[in-house]
Amino acid sequence: MSKKILITGGTGFLGAYIIKKLVESGYYVRAIRRSSKLPTYISPLIFEKVEWVEGDVLDVVSLEDAMEGIDTVIHAAAIVSFSARDQKEMYKVNVEGTANVVNIALEQNIARFVHISSIAAIGRKPDGGHVNEQKKWEESKVNTHYAKSKFKAEIEVWRAISEGLNAVMVNPSTILGYGDWHSGSSAIFRNVYNEFKWYTSGVNGFVDVEDVAAAVVLLMESEISEERFIINGDNWPFRRLMDTIATGFKKKKPAKQASTGLLNIAWRTEKLKSMITGARPLLTKESAKVAVSMTYFENDKFLKAFPSFSFTPLEQTIEKACANYASSVEK
């Protein structure tokens, strides 16, 4: 069993929960961070047990220092964005950063490597449908730049595997749970809490953040290599997701369906507003594409590999997250 673990992206939503799971499992954890700010949704008692080091995936020297004496690397650092203004930095961090991490891991003979990818890296089709690990990447108008950056990041990991890296890839669906509701997928909770009126017709995969963290640790501890695994709790329509969150908050459910035409107007309006105010748009051209996609993600491969594992029902995930968000608002 690996004794010393380095995690990149440890202050991110999923990264923080991976740290929590590792610490609770008794592992020695070293984590890279770029600032002194730590997530408030994880107990400080967890973070006190972590060796924090200053660094960046774009800084090769800091990566070399961070991997000194490490057995396993969990690479969770990435930028998740559907905004055009973030594209250049996103490609740099997600692709070049991943290349740096796997290169140093090879140089330092890291025994085990877990790459946190995304279902986005597998790609979507315009007509939606079912997606599993066997799906090959296809260029498509519904693939976002985030998806393209994660696909290219995976290419770097596959390249490193061909050079001898003992690695496994994790492809989570949209992650739900208690985090910073001003960013990422957690913003869905804030929008519903503020009684957002609109819902979309799309279907997507969703999964509990703690389930993903547990899956990452299971795969890390396994001997599985040169494989990828979709980590998905269930496939829900966006309307069902938002209705369930609204019930959890005791708020009004969204009652108006946003058609494709209306979404096109909305993202253009948000783009104009963003240009004037400098604020980040609530909706972009890319996020609008995802909102109407009817895509179902399969989790059979992971469940066959770990038959004793069971995903948390999304209703339970949402109920717990809503209670935590509501409590933090009241403070």
VOBA-1610 file (N, C-alpha, C; in pm, whole numbers, padded with zeros to 5 digits, always signed):
BEGIN
Met+00084-00120+00000Met+00000+00000+00000Met+00088+00125+00000Ser+00051+00224-00080Ser+00127+00348-00086Ser+00123+00418+00048Lys+00236+00474+00088Lys+00245+00538+00220Lys+00241+00690+00210Lys+00310+00745+00109Lys+00320+00891+00098Lys+00257+00937-00032Ile+00158+01024-00021Ile+00080+01065-00137Ile+00089+01215-00158Leu+00114+01254-00282Leu+00109+01395-00320Leu-00016+01418-00402Ile-00088+01525-00369Ile-00205+01560-00449Ile-00189+01702-00503Thr-00213+01716-00631Thr-00220+01850-00691Thr-00367+01891-00691Gly-00392+02020-00684Gly-00531+02065-00684Gly-00603+02034-00555Gly-00531+02028-00446Gly-00589+01990-00317Gly-00683+02093-00257Thr-00677+02216-00305Thr-00768+02319-00252Thr-00893+02332-00338Gly-00903+02252-00444Gly-01023+02253-00528Gly-01134+02171-00464Phe-01252+02175-00524Phe-01370+02108-00470Phe-01345+01958-00449Leu-01316+01886-00557Leu-01291+01743-00543Leu-01162+01716-00469Gly-01057+01792-00499Gly-00927+01771-00435Gly-00935+01776-00283Ala-01014+01869-00230Ala-01028+01883-00085Ala-01094+01759-00024Tyr-01193+01704-00095Tyr-01260+01584-00044Tyr-01171+01460-00058Ile-01085+01457-00159Ile-00990+01348-00171Ile-00893+01352-00053Ile-00847+01472-00018Ile-00759+01487+00098Ile-00829+01435+00224Lys-00954+01474+00242Lys-01032+01429+00359Lys-01035+01277+00366Lys-01065+01211+00253Lys-01072+01066+00250Lys-00936+01003+00279Leu-00830+01059+00223Leu-00696+01006+00245Leu-00654+01018+00392Val-00677+01135+00450Val-00640+01157+00591Val-00719+01063+00682Glu-00849+01050+00655Glu-00932+00961+00736Glu-00891+00815+00721Ser-00828+00783+00607Ser-00783+00646+00582Ser-00643+00621+00636Gly-00582+00723+00696Gly-00453+00707+00761Gly-00331+00730+00674Tyr-00348+00790+00559Tyr-00235+00815+00470Tyr-00160+00943+00507Tyr-00032+00943+00476Tyr+00048+01065+00485Tyr+00021+01144+00356Val-00023+01268+00371Val-00064+01346+00254Val+00017+01475+00244Arg+00073+01496+00127Arg+00137+01624+00094Arg+00054+01686-00018Ala+00030+01815-00009Ala-00056+01879-00109Ala+00005+02010-00156Ile-00007+02034-00285Ile+00043+02157-00345Ile-00065+02264-00340Arg-00026+02383-00304Arg-00122+02496-00310Arg-00048+02620-00358Arg-00126+02711-00419Arg-00069+02835-00472Arg-00093+02953-00380Ser-00189+02940-00286Ser-00218+03050-00194Ser-00242+02993-00054Ser-00256+03082+00043Ser-00275+03039+00183Ser-00421+03007+00213Lys-00512+03038+00121Lys-00654+03017+00145Lys-00691+02870+00129Leu-00760+02817+00230Leu-00805+02678+00226Leu-00957+02674+00227Pro-01017+02570+00165Pro-01163+02560+00162Pro-01222+02555+00303Thr-01331+02625+00323Thr-01395+02629+00455Thr-01496+02516+00475Tyr-01527+02442+00369Tyr-01626+02336+00379Tyr-01567+02203+00426Ile-01435+02201+00448Ile-01367+02086+00506Ile-01313+02127+00642Ser-01324+02039+00740Ser-01278+02071+00875Ser-01130+02109+00877Pro-01096+02217+00948Pro-00954+02256+00962Pro-00871+02145+01025Leu-00934+02059+01103Leu-00862+01949+01168Leu-00806+01852+01064Ile-00875+01840+00949Ile-00825+01756+00839Ile-00702+01820+00778Phe-00712+01948+00747Phe-00603+02018+00679Phe-00479+02032+00767Glu-00498+02030+00900Glu-00383+02038+00991Glu-00292+01916+00979Lys-00347+01806+00928Lys-00270+01682+00915Lys-00201+01669+00779Val-00215+01772+00699Val-00157+01771+00564Val-00028+01853+00560Glu+00071+01803+00489Glu+00192+01881+00466Glu+00168+01966+00341Trp+00152+02094+00358Trp+00125+02184+00246Trp+00255+02239+00192Val+00269+02238+00060Val+00388+02294-00003Val+00345+02394-00110Glu+00420+02501-00119Glu+00391+02601-00222Glu+00437+02546-00357Gly+00354+02563-00458Gly+00393+02514-00589Gly+00286+02537-00693Asp+00315+02491-00813Asp+00224+02512-00925Asp+00257+02407-01031Val+00155+02356-01098Val+00181+02254-01201Val+00255+02311-01321Leu+00261+02443-01331Leu+00336+02505-01440Leu+00479+02538-01398Asp+00513+02508-01273Asp+00647+02533-01220Asp+00715+02397-01199Val+00800+02360-01293Val+00863+02228-01291Val+00949+02208-01167Val+01022+02311-01126Val+01110+02300-01009Val+01029+02270-00883Ser+00916+02339-00867Ser+00833+02315-00748Ser+00774+02173-00751Leu+00745+02122-00869Leu+00693+01985-00881Leu+00800+01883-00842Glu+00923+01908-00884Glu+01033+01818-00849Glu+01050+01811-00697Asp+01045+01926-00633Asp+01059+01931-00487Asp+00940+01862-00419Ala+00820+01887-00471Ala+00699+01832-00409Ala+00695+01680-00417Met+00751+01620-00523Met+00747+01474-00540Met+00860+01402-00470Glu+00950+01475-00407Glu+01061+01413-00336Glu+01009+01320-00226Gly+01045+01191-00233Gly+01006+01095-00130Gly+00862+01047-00138Ile+00795+01077-00249Ile+00654+01042-00265Ile+00638+00908-00338Asp+00538+00829-00295Asp+00510+00702-00360Asp+00402+00715-00468Thr+00301+00797-00440Thr+00185+00807-00528Thr+00149+00953-00553Val+00112+00984-00676Val+00064+01118-00711Val-00081+01108-00757Ile-00166+01194-00699Ile-00303+01210-00746Ile-00311+01348-00809His-00329+01351-00939His-00328+01478-01012His-00471+01528-01032Ala-00510+01622-00947Ala-00647+01676-00951Ala-00651+01822-00993Ala-00536+01884-01013Ala-00533+02026-01049Ala-00585+02047-01190Ala-00678+02139-01205Ala-00734+02172-01336Ala-00818+02297-01325Ile-00837+02362-01437Ile-00930+02475-01445Ile-01056+02426-01515Val-01171+02449-01450Val-01300+02414-01508Val-01371+02544-01543Ser-01391+02568-01670Ser-01457+02692-01712Ser-01519+02676-01849Phe-01631+02745-01869Phe-01696+02747-02000Phe-01694+02889-02057Ser-01609+02973-01998Ser-01599+03113-02038Ser-01481+03133-02133Ala-01502+03209-02238Ala-01397+03232-02338Ala-01275+03300-02278Arg-01298+03382-02176Arg-01185+03457-02118Arg-01084+03366-02046Asp-01127+03244-02010Asp-01039+03152-01936Asp-00971+03049-02025Gln-01003+03050-02155Gln-00957+02941-02242Gln-00806+02926-02248Lys-00736+03037-02266Lys-00590+03029-02279Lys-00526+02970-02154Glu-00565+03021-02038Glu-00508+02971-01912Glu-00551+02827-01888Met-00676+02795-01925Met-00728+02659-01903Met-00648+02556-01981Tyr-00621+02583-02108Tyr-00541+02490-02188Tyr-00401+02477-02130Lys-00347+02588-02085Lys-00210+02586-02031Lys-00202+02500-01905Val-00294+02522-01812Val-00293+02446-01686Val-00331+02300-01710Asn-00439+02279-01784Asn-00492+02143-01799Asn-00404+02054-01886Val-00346+02111-01991Val-00265+02029-02083Val-00116+02037-02048Glu-00061+02158-02052Glu+00081+02172-02022Glu+00111+02131-01877Gly+00020+02169-01786Gly+00038+02133-01645Gly+00040+01982-01626Thr-00051+01912-01693Thr-00054+01765-01683Thr+00073+01704-01741Ala+00120+01758-01852Ala+00245+01709-01913Ala+00360+01724-01814Asn+00366+01837-01745Asn+00471+01859-01645Asn+00464+01757-01533Val+00342+01733-01483Val+00325+01643-01369Val+00366+01500-01406Val+00321+01451-01522Val+00356+01312-01560Val+00505+01300-01593Asn+00563+01405-01650Asn+00706+01401-01683Asn+00791+01389-01556Ile+00759+01469-01457Ile+00834+01463-01330Ile+00808+01331-01259Ala+00685+01281-01268Ala+00652+01152-01207Ala+00737+01041-01268Leu+00756+01046-01399Leu+00841+00948-01467Leu+00987+00962-01422Glu+01034+01086-01417Glu+01173+01112-01379Glu+01202+01063-01237Gln+01103+01078-01148Gln+01124+01043-01007Gln+01073+00903-00974Asn+01042+00825-01077Asn+01000+00686-01058Asn+00885+00671-00958Ile+00785+00757-00973Ile+00666+00749-00888Ile+00597+00615-00913Ala+00566+00543-00804Ala+00516+00406-00817Ala+00372+00398-00866Arg+00291+00502-00835Arg+00149+00497-00870Arg+00100+00638-00903Phe+00017+00647-01007Phe-00033+00777-01053Phe-00182+00765-01082Val-00259+00858-01026Val-00403+00864-01051Val-00434+00999-01114His-00488+00995-01234His-00522+01119-01305His-00671+01145-01293Ile-00707+01262-01241Ile-00847+01301-01232Ile-00885+01371-01361Ser-00957+01299-01445Ser-01002+01354-01571Ser-01147+01398-01557Ser-01229+01373-01657Ser-01369+01415-01654Ser-01445+01338-01762Ile-01576+01322-01744Ile-01655+01263-01852Ile-01649+01351-01976Ala-01619+01480-01956Ala-01608+01572-02070Ala-01499+01527-02166Ala-01394+01462-02112Ala-01282+01419-02195Ala-01318+01303-02287Ile-01430+01235-02258Ile-01475+01126-02343Ile-01551+01182-02463Gly-01612+01299-02443Gly-01681+01367-02551Gly-01830+01338-02557Arg-01902+01431-02619Arg-02046+01417-02640Arg-02076+01414-02789Lys-02194+01364-02822Lys-02242+01368-02960Lys-02359+01465-02969Pro-02379+01526-03085Pro-02491+01620-03099Pro-02626+01558-03065Asp-02640+01427-03093Asp-02768+01362-03065Asp-02770+01293-02929Gly-02670+01320-02844Gly-02666+01264-02710Gly-02642+01114-02713Gly-02720+01039-02631Gly-02705+00894-02628Gly-02625+00847-02507His-02590+00719-02508His-02519+00658-02395His-02368+00661-02420Val-02296+00685-02310Val-02150+00695-02319Val-02087+00602-02216Asn-01991+00521-02261Asn-01911+00442-02168Asn-01763+00462-02198Glu-01678+00387-02130Glu-01533+00407-02143Glu-01480+00369-02281Gln-01556+00294-02357Gln-01510+00251-02489Gln-01529+00357-02597Lys-01604+00461-02565Lys-01631+00564-02665Lys-01503+00635-02706Lys-01486+00652-02834Lys-01370+00723-02887Lys-01404+00872-02903Trp-01306+00954-02880Trp-01324+01098-02895Trp-01359+01133-03039Glu-01461+01217-03056Glu-01500+01267-03187Glu-01511+01418-03181Glu-01458+01483-03282Glu-01475+01628-03289Glu-01623+01659-03308Ser-01674+01748-03228Ser-01817+01779-03231Ser-01840+01920-03180Lys-01942+01985-03234Lys-01975+02121-03192Lys-02023+02125-03047Val-02067+02013-02993Val-02116+02012-02855Val-02003+01989-02754Asn-01881+01963-02801Asn-01767+01949-02710Asn-01714+02088-02674Thr-01709+02116-02546Thr-01663+02247-02498Thr-01510+02253-02501His-01456+02373-02485His-01310+02386-02477His-01257+02320-02351Tyr-01336+02317-02245Tyr-01296+02244-02124Tyr-01279+02096-02159Ala-01377+02041-02233Ala-01371+01900-02274Ala-01245+01875-02358Lys-01217+01964-02452Lys-01100+01948-02538Lys-00971+01953-02458Ser-00967+02041-02358Ser-00845+02053-02276Ser-00824+01927-02192Lys-00932+01869-02142Lys-00919+01747-02061Lys-00886+01626-02149Phe-00937+01626-02272Phe-00903+01519-02367Phe-00753+01525-02398Lys-00703+01645-02422Lys-00561+01660-02453Lys-00474+01627-02331Ala-00527+01655-02212Ala-00454+01619-02089Ala-00444+01467-02078Glu-00552+01398-02113Glu-00548+01251-02110Glu-00443+01197-02208Ile-00429+01261-02322Ile-00328+01217-02419Ile-00189+01219-02355Glu-00163+01322-02273Glu-00033+01331-02205Glu-00016+01215-02107Val-00125+01176-02040Val-00117+01064-01945Val-00096+00932-02019Trp-00169+00913-02130Trp-00150+00791-02209Trp-00008+00782-02263Arg+00046+00897-02303Arg+00184+00901-02350Arg+00280+00857-02239Ala+00256+00908-02117Ala+00341+00872-02003Ala+00326+00724-01968Ile+00206+00671-01982Ile+00183+00528-01959Ile+00267+00445-02056Ser+00271+00490-02181Ser+00351+00418-02282Ser+00500+00424-02250Glu+00537+00523-02167Glu+00677+00539-02127Glu+00706+00473-01993Gly+00605+00405-01936Gly+00629+00328-01814Gly+00557+00374-01688Leu+00475+00478-01696Leu+00405+00527-01577Leu+00291+00433-01542Asn+00285+00393-01416Asn+00178+00305-01365Asn+00059+00394-01326Ala-00032+00414-01420Ala-00138+00513-01400Ala-00277+00458-01429Val-00375+00521-01366Val-00515+00492-01390Val-00588+00625-01400Met-00694+00630-01481Met-00768+00755-01501Met-00909+00747-01447Val-00952+00857-01387Val-01085+00868-01327Val-01164+00974-01403Asn-01284+00938-01450Asn-01367+01030-01527Asn-01499+01056-01456Pro-01502+01149-01360Pro-01626+01177-01288Pro-01725+01252-01377Ser-01854+01231-01349Ser-01958+01312-01412Ser-01968+01443-01333Thr-02076+01519-01350Thr-02090+01647-01279Thr-02100+01620-01129Ile-02011+01681-01054Ile-01998+01649-00911Ile-02087+01738-00826Leu-02162+01675-00735Leu-02253+01746-00646Leu-02210+01728-00500Gly-02237+01831-00419Gly-02206+01822-00278Gly-02188+01960-00218Tyr-02142+01963-00095Tyr-02123+02090-00024Tyr-01985+02145-00053Gly-01981+02261-00118Gly-01853+02324-00149Gly-01869+02474-00154Asp-01798+02538-00243Asp-01809+02683-00264Asp-01913+02706-00372Trp-02032+02753-00333Trp-02139+02763-00432Trp-02128+02886-00522His-02014+02951-00517His-01988+03062-00610His-01908+03015-00731Ser-01873+02886-00735Ser-01793+02839-00847Ser-01826+02695-00881Gly-01793+02657-01005Gly-01808+02520-01049Gly-01951+02469-01044Ser-01963+02337-01032Ser-02095+02274-01031Ser-02176+02310-00907Ser-02107+02354-00801Ser-02179+02392-00679Ser-02267+02515-00699Ala-02239+02592-00804Ala-02319+02712-00832Ala-02464+02678-00865Ile-02490+02553-00905Ile-02628+02510-00931Ile-02712+02531-00805Phe-02655+02499-00689Phe-02727+02514-00563Phe-02760+02660-00535Arg-02665+02749-00561Arg-02689+02892-00536Arg-02799+02945-00628Asn-02796+02905-00755Asn-02898+02951-00849Asn-03038+02908-00806Val-03051+02784-00762Val-03182+02735-00720Val-03224+02802-00589Tyr-03128+02821-00499Tyr-03157+02890-00372Tyr-03213+03030-00399Asn-03161+03095-00502Asn-03207+03229-00539Asn-03332+03224-00628Glu-03392+03105-00637Glu-03517+03082-00709Glu-03509+03119-00857Phe-03403+03066-00920Phe-03388+03079-01065Phe-03511+03019-01132Lys-03570+03087-01228Lys-03701+03048-01282Lys-03695+02945-01394Trp-03578+02929-01455Trp-03571+02850-01577Trp-03508+02713-01556Tyr-03554+02616-01633Tyr-03490+02485-01639Tyr-03469+02449-01786Thr-03380+02353-01810Thr-03351+02312-01948Thr-03392+02166-01969Ser-03395+02126-02094Ser-03448+01995-02130Ser-03344+01884-02125Gly-03219+01917-02096Gly-03112+01819-02105Gly-03111+01713-01996Val-03033+01608-02022Val-03009+01500-01926Val-02858+01487-01910Asn-02813+01466-01785Asn-02669+01461-01761Asn-02640+01364-01646Gly-02515+01327-01634Gly-02472+01242-01524Gly-02430+01326-01405Phe-02463+01278-01284Phe-02428+01348-01160Phe-02378+01246-01058Val-02292+01294-00968Val-02233+01203-00869Val-02195+01280-00743Asp-02205+01213-00629Asp-02170+01270-00499Asp-02019+01289-00490Val-01977+01405-00442Val-01833+01436-00434Val-01759+01337-00345Glu-01823+01291-00236Glu-01757+01196-00147Glu-01748+01058-00210Asp-01842+01025-00298Asp-01832+00900-00373Asp-01713+00902-00468Val-01691+01017-00532Val-01577+01028-00623Val-01446+01014-00546Ala-01438+01081-00431Ala-01317+01072-00348Ala-01291+00928-00306Ala-01398+00858-00267Ala-01383+00718-00226Ala-01339+00632-00345Ala-01394+00658-00463Ala-01357+00583-00583Ala-01211+00605-00619Val-01165+00729-00605Val-01025+00761-00634Val-00931+00681-00544Val-00964+00675-00416Val-00878+00601-00321Val-00881+00451-00351Leu-00998+00398-00384Leu-01007+00256-00421Leu-00921+00224-00543Leu-00929+00309-00644Leu-00849+00286-00765Leu-00701+00303-00736Met-00667+00399-00651Met-00528+00420-00613Met-00472+00296-00544Glu-00552+00235-00458Glu-00507+00119-00382Glu-00506-00010-00465Ser-00574-00008-00577Ser-00584-00128-00661Ser-00459-00145-00746Glu-00453-00259-00815Glu-00342-00284-00907Glu-00383-00255-01051Ile-00499-00195-01069Ile-00549-00163-01203Ile-00463-00054-01265Ser-00422-00075-01388Ser-00339+00023-01458Ser-00382+00031-01604Glu-00347+00142-01667Glu-00376+00162-01810Glu-00525+00149-01841Glu-00609+00199-01748Glu-00753+00193-01765Glu-00813+00328-01726Arg-00935+00352-01775Arg-01011+00470-01734Arg-01145+00421-01680Phe-01201+00498-01585Phe-01328+00460-01523Phe-01420+00581-01511Ile-01541+00566-01565Ile-01644+00668-01544Ile-01699+00651-01402Ile-01705+00761-01329Ile-01761+00760-01194Ile-01888+00843-01198Asn-02001+00775-01203Asn-02130+00843-01221Asn-02236+00779-01133Gly-02302+00860-01052Gly-02404+00809-00962Gly-02534+00776-01034Asp-02581+00870-01115Asp-02707+00850-01187Asp-02720+00956-01296Asn-02808+00929-01391Asn-02837+01024-01498Asn-02974+01085-01473Trp-02978+01216-01459Trp-03103+01286-01429Trp-03127+01398-01530Pro-03255+01426-01559Pro-03285+01549-01632Pro-03247+01669-01544Phe-03205+01777-01606Phe-03170+01897-01529Phe-03290+01947-01448Arg-03409+01930-01504Arg-03527+01976-01431Arg-03545+01899-01300Arg-03526+01767-01305Arg-03539+01689-01182Arg-03435+01731-01080Leu-03314+01756-01126Leu-03208+01801-01037Leu-03248+01930-00967Met-03292+02028-01045Met-03325+02159-00989Met-03449+02153-00900Asp-03546+02070-00937Asp-03666+02053-00853Asp-03629+01992-00718Thr-03539+01894-00720Thr-03498+01828-00596Thr-03420+01923-00506Ile-03335+02005-00566Ile-03261+02106-00488Ile-03358+02208-00430Ala-03454+02253-00510Ala-03553+02350-00462Ala-03631+02293-00343Thr-03667+02167-00350Thr-03736+02102-00238Thr-03648+02100-00114Gly-03519+02073-00135Gly-03425+02071-00023Gly-03411+02205+00046Phe-03422+02311-00032Phe-03410+02446+00024Phe-03546+02504+00064Lys-03655+02431+00031Lys-03791+02483+00051Lys-03810+02613-00028Lys-03762+02611-00152Lys-03772+02726-00242Lys-03864+02691-00359Lys-03902+02794-00436Lys-03986+02771-00553Lys-03908+02695-00659Lys-03975+02598-00721Lys-03911+02522-00828Lys-03912+02603-00958Pro-03811+02586-01042Pro-03813+02656-01171Pro-03932+02607-01253Ala-04006+02700-01310Ala-04133+02664-01376Ala-04132+02689-01526Lys-04026+02751-01579Lys-04023+02785-01721Lys-03912+02708-01793Gln-03949+02641-01901Gln-03848+02569-01978Gln-03779+02662-02076Ala-03647+02661-02072Ala-03569+02744-02163Ala-03543+02668-02292Ser-03605+02711-02400Ser-03585+02647-02529Ser-03444+02679-02581Thr-03404+02607-02685Thr-03272+02633-02745Thr-03262+02777-02794Gly-03370+02826-02855Gly-03371+02964-02904Gly-03356+03064-02791Leu-03426+03039-02681Leu-03418+03128-02565Leu-03280+03124-02502Leu-03220+03004-02498Leu-03085+02992-02443Leu-02985+03069-02527Asn-03002+03066-02658Asn-02913+03141-02748Asn-02922+03290-02722Ile-03042+03337-02696Ile-03061+03479-02662Ile-02996+03508-02527Ala-03017+03414-02432Ala-02969+03435-02296Ala-02817+03442-02289Trp-02747+03349-02358Trp-02601+03352-02348Trp-02542+03475-02418Arg-02609+03519-02524Arg-02562+03641-02592Arg-02583+03764-02503Thr-02695+03765-02431Thr-02724+03875-02338Thr-02621+03876-02225Glu-02592+03757-02173Glu-02495+03746-02065Glu-02355+03788-02112Lys-02322+03754-02237Lys-02191+03793-02291Lys-02180+03944-02299Leu-02286+04008-02347Leu-02286+04154-02357Leu-02277+04218-02219Lys-02354+04165-02125Lys-02353+04217-01989Lys-02214+04203-01927Ser-02150+04088-01955Ser-02017+04063-01902Ser-01915+04160-01959Met-01930+04193-02088Met-01838+04288-02152Met-01851+04427-02091Ile-01972+04462-02050Ile-01997+04595-01994Ile-01953+04603-01847Thr-01989+04498-01769Thr-01966+04503-01624Thr-01835+04439-01580Gly-01783+04347-01664Gly-01662+04274-01625Gly-01693+04151-01541Ala-01820+04133-01503Ala-01859+04018-01422Ala-01865+03892-01509Arg-01849+03778-01444Arg-01855+03653-01518Arg-01999+03622-01558Pro-02020+03578-01682Pro-02155+03548-01728Pro-02213+03426-01656Leu-02343+03429-01625Leu-02409+03316-01562Leu-02425+03201-01661Leu-02432+03236-01789Leu-02451+03137-01895Leu-02361+03173-02011Thr-02298+03073-02071Thr-02215+03096-02188Thr-02264+03009-02302Lys-02210+03032-02420Lys-02247+02951-02537Lys-02219+02804-02510Glu-02108+02775-02443Glu-02068+02637-02418Glu-02155+02571-02311Ser-02182+02641-02201Ser-02265+02581-02097Ser-02408+02561-02145Ala-02453+02646-02239Ala-02587+02629-02297Ala-02595+02499-02377Lys-02486+02462-02445Lys-02483+02336-02521Lys-02501+02216-02428Val-02429+02218-02316Val-02437+02108-02220Val-02577+02098-02161Ala-02641+02213-02139Ala-02771+02219-02072Ala-02882+02152-02152Val-02864+02139-02283Val-02969+02076-02365Val-02928+01939-02420Ser-02807+01895-02388Ser-02760+01766-02434Ser-02830+01653-02357Met-02872+01549-02430Met-02938+01433-02368Met-02837+01318-02363Thr-02745+01325-02265Thr-02636+01228-02259Thr-02643+01146-02131Tyr-02629+01015-02146Tyr-02637+00922-02034Tyr-02502+00853-02018Phe-02448+00858-01898Phe-02314+00803-01873Phe-02325+00674-01792Glu-02258+00570-01840Glu-02266+00438-01778Glu-02155+00420-01673Asn-02188+00348-01565Asn-02090+00326-01458Asn-02063+00178-01434Asp-02105+00093-01529Asp-02094-00052-01511Asp-01950-00100-01488Lys-01855-00041-01559Lys-01717-00088-01551Lys-01663-00073-01409Phe-01688+00042-01348Phe-01637+00064-01212Phe-01706-00031-01112Leu-01837-00046-01124Leu-01911-00132-01031Leu-01872-00279-01046Lys-01834-00320-01166Lys-01786-00457-01184Lys-01648-00476-01121Ala-01566-00372-01127Ala-01432-00378-01067Ala-01439-00375-00915Phe-01540-00304-00861Phe-01557-00291-00716Phe-01702-00322-00680Pro-01740-00450-00682Pro-01880-00489-00663Pro-01939-00451-00527Ser-01857-00427-00427Ser-01910-00390-00296Ser-01938-00240-00284Phe-01898-00164-00386Phe-01918-00018-00384Phe-02062+00014-00425Ser-02121+00111-00358Ser-02254+00158-00399Ser-02255+00310-00397Phe-02316+00368-00499Phe-02324+00513-00508Phe-02434+00568-00417Thr-02408+00683-00361Thr-02508+00750-00277Thr-02623+00798-00365Pro-02748+00769-00327Pro-02861+00820-00405Pro-02853+00973-00414Leu-02877+01027-00533Leu-02863+01171-00552Leu-02957+01250-00461Glu-03075+01193-00431Glu-03166+01262-00338Glu-03099+01285-00203Gln-03025+01185-00158Gln-02955+01194-00029Gln-02841+01295-00036Thr-02767+01291-00145Thr-02658+01388-00166Thr-02710+01530-00162Ile-02820+01554-00233Ile-02877+01689-00243Ile-02933+01735-00110Glu-03001+01646-00039Glu-03057+01681+00091Glu-02947+01725+00189Lys-02840+01650+00192Lys-02727+01683+00281Lys-02662+01814+00241Ala-02639+01832+00110Ala-02575+01956+00063Ala-02662+02077+00091Cys-02792+02066+00065Cys-02883+02178+00090Cys-02881+02220+00236Ala-02879+02121+00326Ala-02877+02151+00470Ala-02749+02227+00507Asn-02636+02185+00448Asn-02509+02253+00478Asn-02503+02393+00418Tyr-02551+02407+00294Tyr-02552+02540+00232Tyr-02644+02635+00310Ala-02761+02588+00345Ala-02857+02672+00419Ala-02800+02714+00553Ser-02731+02621+00619Ser-02670+02651+00748Ser-02560+02757+00734Ser-02482+02747+00626Ser-02373+02844+00607Ser-02428+02983+00573Val-02541+02988+00506Val-02604+03117+00472Val-02654+03185+00599Glu-02705+03105+00692Glu-02762+03160+00816Glu-02657+03214+00911Lys-02533+03168+00896Lys-02427+03212+00989Lys-02385+03357+00965
//
